[in-house]
Amino acid sequence: MKSVLNWLASWMLSAAVWAGSSVFTLAHAVTDLPGGPAVNQLNLPQGVTRISADQAWLHWFMLIVCVVIFVAVFAVMFYSIWKHRKSQGYKAALFHESVAVEIAWTLTPFIIVVAMGLMATKTVVAMKDTTNADLTIKATGMQWKWGYDYLKGEGEGIGFISTLDLAQREMSNNGGPKKGEVVNDYLLKVDNPLVVPVDKKIRIITTANDVIHAFMVPAFGIKQDAIPGFVRDTWFRAEKTGDYYGQCAELCGKEHAYMPIHVKVLSAQDYSAWVAVENKKMAAKLDDPTKVWTLDDILARGEKVYNAPGSCVSCHQANGKGGGVVKPLDGAAVVQDADKSKQIHVLLNGQNNGAMPSWKTLSDTDIAAVITYTKNHWSNKTGQLVQPAEVLALRK
C-alpha cells in the first residue's frame, strides 16, 4: 500500500515540477540543502524520524482518499446531468424525501471520516507522548534568536544563545547572495547549533521571553508554539546523523526571517565529546566573582563581550546608537547613572516586555565587564567600574 501511495505522490508532483524546474535551476545557481529546503520542493521533506514518516504517509493517504471521493462524486453528478438532461426527454422524479437516501449520505461520510480519524489517532497520540525522554532541552524564543538550556540528561547544565550568522545577516543587508554565488544555507546558518545525539528521545520544552514564536524542524515532523508565560513541549528521535534546519514558524516581528534553527545530530561518541568540550568552556567562564579587576583589564574584556556574535552589538550596533525599538546606549541615562545597580538589573532581568532580553546566562564577570565597557565608551565617560561581586549580589 505504501509503495502505491509513494508512486502516486511522485506521479502527481512530476507534472507540476517538470514545467519550471529547468528554467528555475539555470536562473538560480542553488542546490538542495541536506536536512533543509530543496529546490522546487512541493512535497513534504524527507524526514528522519518515525513520526515524520507517519505524517508523510498520512498526508498522501488522506489526499488520495479525498481525490478519489471528489472524482467519484463529481463523475456521478456530471454523468447524471448529461445523461438525464431534459433535451433527451428525461423528466425529474417527483419525490420530496427518501429515508434510504438520507441514511446513505449521512452514514457514508460519517464512516469515512471516522476511519480516517482512527488512522491518524495513533500518530497524533504518539506526537504528544513526551514521557521517558533521554534528554530534555528548553528552547526559549526571543526577538530574534533562540536560547537553549540542557535541563536533563547528558549535557545537563549547558546553555547558550543561537543566532543568525553575522556574515549572512550582512549578506542580507546588502541584498542577498551575489549573482551566481551559491549559498545553500542562506539565512539558515547559525553561530551555535543545537546539538543532540542520534537514536535518543529528545524532549523540547518551548517558551518565549517576548512574543509568540514557534519551534519548527520539518525533517523531525515537529512544530510547537513558544508562548510567553506558558510551557509547551514536543519531542523527536532522529534516526540519522547530520544537520537539519528549521525556522521560527510564527510571525514574531520585523526580523522574523532572521530566526533560523539548526540542529546537529551526532553519534553517541561524538555527542559525548561535544558535551566534554562545552563543559570545559563553561568552567572557563566561571571566573572567580570575588576577583577585583582593574579598569583597563575589565574594559578589554567588556569590549570582547559586547562585540561577540549574537551579543550586544547585534542590536545596539558598534556605535551604541541602536535603531528602531532598540534604545541607544551612547548617552543613555541608565548607563550614565551613578547607581550601577540599575543597569545590572537590566542585564539580569531584561526590560520593556522582553525587547531587551535577560542575559543571565553570561557570567558575573562578563556582565560586569560589558556594563563597565558601555559606561566608559563612546560619549559615556563616567569612569565607573563594575566588579563581578556587585553583579553576583543582585542575582535572584
N, C-alpha and C positions, 0 to 999 in steps of 0.2 A: 504493500500500500504506500509506504513512504517513498519508494523509488518512483512510483507512478506520479505522486504529488510533486516530487522534485523535477521530473521530466516535464510535467505540465507547466510548472513555475518557470523553468528555463525557456520553454517554448513561448510562453506569454510575454516574457521580458525581451526576448531576442528581437522581435519586430520593432519594439519601441527604441531599443538601443541602437540597432543597426543603422537607422537613417542618419543619426547625427554624430555617431561616435568618431568616425574617421576625421571629419572636419574639426570637431572639438579637440581631439588629441593633437592634431597638427598645429592648431592655433595656440594651444597652451601646452608647453613642454613640461607636463607633470605625469607622474605615475602613481599607482596605488600606494597608500601608506599602510604597511602591515600593522594590523591592530587598530587602524583608524579608517578614515573615509577612503573610498575608492573612486576613481574617475568614472563618471557617468553612472554612479551607483543608484539603482532604483529599488533593489531588493533589500531586505534586512541584512546586516553584516554577518560574516561567518563567525559564529560565536565560539567561545572556548569554555563554556560551562554547560552543564546538563540542562539548567533552566533555560538558557538562551536557545539551545537546540529544540527544547519542547515548545518554546514560544514561536520559533520559526515554523515548526510543523503545524501547530495550531493555527497560525496565521494563514498558511496556504490551504489547510483543510477547510477552515471556515470560509475563505474566499471562494474556493471551488464549489462548496455546497451552495453558497449564495448565488454564484453564477449559474449553476445547474438549475436552481429553483427559478431564477429570473428568466432563463431561456425557456424552460418548460412552461411557465405561466404565460409568458408573452406569446410563445408559439401557439398555444391553445387558443389564446384570446384572438390573435390575428387570423388564425385559421378559421375560427368560428365567425369572425366578422366578414371575412372574404367569402367563405363557402356558403354562408346563410344570409347573404345580402338580399335586400328587397328586389333588386333587379333580376334575381334568379327565381323570383316567385315565392320566396320563403316568407312566412308570417311569424311574428313573435308569439311565443307561448303566452297564454293568458292565465297566469297564476301569480299570486302575491307572496306566497311564502311556502317553504318546504323544510320540514323538520330535518329530513335527511341531509339536505344541502347545508343547513345551519350547523348541524353537528359535524359534518365533514370539514367545513372550512374553519371551524373552531378547534377541533381536535388535532387536525393535521399540523398547523403551525405550532400548536402547543407542544406536541410530541417532538417536533424538530428542534424547537428552542430548548426544551428540557434535555434532549440528547446532546446538543451542542454544549449546553452548560455543564452537564456531567463530565464531558470530556475535558473541559477547561478547569474544572474544580481541583483536580489533583495538582496541576501546575500552580494554580493560584494559591492553594494552601501551602505548597512547598516554598513558594516565594516569600511567604510570611513567617516561616519557621526559622527563627534566628537562634534557636537553642543550641547548646553544645558546640559553641564556636571555639576554634583553636586559637584565634587571635581576634581581639576587639580593638577597633580603631575609631576614634571620634574625628569626624570631618566637620570643621566649622567654616561655614561660608561667610565671607566678608567682602566688602567692596574694595578691590575686585581680585581676590586671591582666596586660597584655601589654607586652613590651618589643620595639621594632622597631629593627633596625640594618641600614642600607643598605650591603651589602658590596661590590657590584659593579654598574657601570653608572652612568647619570646619577643623581646624588644620593649617590654613594659618600661615606661618612663621616657621613651624617646618622643620628642616633639619638635616640629619645625613648621615653617611657613613655605608654601609652594606658590610661586607667582610666575607670570609670563616672562620668558627670557627677554632681557632688556634689548638684545640685538634685534629680536623680531618685533618688539614694540617700536623701536626706532625705524625699522623697515616699514612698518605700517604707517608711521607718521610721515614717511617720505613717499607714500603712495603705493606701497606693496612691493613685491619682488620685481626686479627689472625684467624687461622683455627678454625671454629666452632663459632666464635664471630658474633653475629647478629647486624649489623649496617645498618638499612634500609635507613637512610638518609645520607649515606656515600657521602661526597663531595657535599652535598646539604644544610647542616646546616650552618646558618649564625649567626653573633652576633646581628645584628639589622634587623629584617624582616620589609618589607614594610607592613604597617597596613592600612586597608581600611574598610569602613562599608559595610554591606550586602545590596543588593537591591538598590544601588546607582550607578549612571553612573559615572565612573571614567575615566577621560581623562589622558593619559600618554603622556607627551611630551618627546621625546628622542633626545639626543645629546651626544657628546663624547669629551673628553679632548685630546685624543692622536691618536688612530687609530679607524677603524670602528668596532663597536660592534653591537649586536642585542639583543633586549629585547624580550624574548620569554617565555610565560607561556602556555603550551599546554591545560591545563584544562579550560582556558579562550578563547582559539582559537585566540590568538594574537601573532604576531611576527613582530617587527618593527625595522629596522636598526637604529643604533645610529651613526651618521656621524659627525666628527669634522667640525665645521663651518656651519652646517645645523641643522634645527629644523624639526623633523618629529613628527607625533602624531598617536595614536591609542586609543582605549577605550574598556572597558568591564563593565559589570554589573553582579557581582556574585550573584547567586540565593541561595547559601548555605554558611553558615559559615564554617570555617575550615582552614586548612593550605594547600597551593598549591605551587608547586615548578616548577621552570624552570631553564634555564641556558642561558648564552651568546651563541647565535647561529651563530656567525661569528668568524672564526678563527682569533684571535686577538693577538697571540704571544705565547711564550713558556709556559705560565701559564693559557692558555685559559680554561683548565679543572677546574681551581680553581676559577671560577667566577659564582657562583650559584645565583639564585633568589628565595627568599622565600617571599610569600605574605600571610599575615594572615588576613582573613576576619572575622570581628567581628559583633555582633549585634549593633544596633544604640546606645544602652545604654553603652555597653562595649567600643565602639569606643570613645564616648564622655568622658568616664572615662580615656581612654588611652591618649586622647588629653590633658586632665587636668594634668595628670602626666608629660607628655612631656613638657608642658608649664612651670611647676614648675622647671623641670630640666634646661630648657633654662634660666629661671630667675636666677637660682642659678649660672649659668655660666657667667652671665653678671656682672662680677666684676667691681668695680669702676676703670676705666683706669687711673685715676689720683692718685691712691694709690701708694705710694713709698714703694718698697719691700726691705728687707734685702737680702743679697746674700744667706744665709743659707735657708731662707724660700722659696725663689723662686727656688733654686736648688732642694729642696724636691718636690715642685710641678712639676717642669720640668721633674724629673725622672718618676713621675706617668704618665704624658702626653706622654713621649717617649715610655714607656713600655705598654701603653694601647692597648688592642686588636684592630688590624686593623690600628694601628698608625705607628710611625716611625720604631719601632722595626721589623715590618713585612718585611721591605725591607732592612733597613740598619743594621739589626741584633743587638743583645745585645752588641756585642763588637765594634760596629761602623765601621766595616770593609766593609760592603756592600757585593756585589758579582755580577758578570756578568755586566749588563749595569748599575747597581745601584752603584753610586760612594760612596766611604768611607767618613765618617765624621771625623774619627780619623786621625788627621794630615792634614785635608783638608784646602786649602788656604783660601777659603771663610769663614770658621769657625774661623780661627786664625787671619783673617784680623782685623785690628783696626777699620775699617769702618763698624760698626754694621749694617748699612742700607743695605749692600749687601746681607747679609743672611736674613734679614727681607723681602726684595723684593722677594727672592727665595720662602719663605714660603707663601707669599701673592699671588704671581703670577705664581709660578711654573717655570720650565725651561726645556730645552732640548726637546722641542715639546711635553711636557706633560709626559716625562719619570719621571720627578719629578712633581707631580700634585700640584695644588694650595690647600692650607689649610686655605682659608679664612673663612671657617665655624667655625674654632676654635676662641675662644675669644681672645682679645688683650692680656689678662693676660696669657692664655695658650701658645700663640705664643712666648711671651716674656720669659716665663718660660722654654720652651723647647729649645729655642736658647741659653739662659744662661746655661742650663744644658750641651748642646753639646760643648759650649765654655770652659767649666771647667771640662770636664770628659775625661777619657782615657788619652791620652798624651796631650790633649788640655788644658793646664793650663794657660789660658790667664788672669784670674782674672776679666774678663769683665762681666758686669751686664747690661742686657737689661730691661728697665722699660716698662710697658704696654703703657704709653703715647707715647713712641717712635714708637711703632707699630701703634697706632691709627693715628699718624701724617702722616704715609706713606700709609695708606689705600686709595685706589682710589674710 
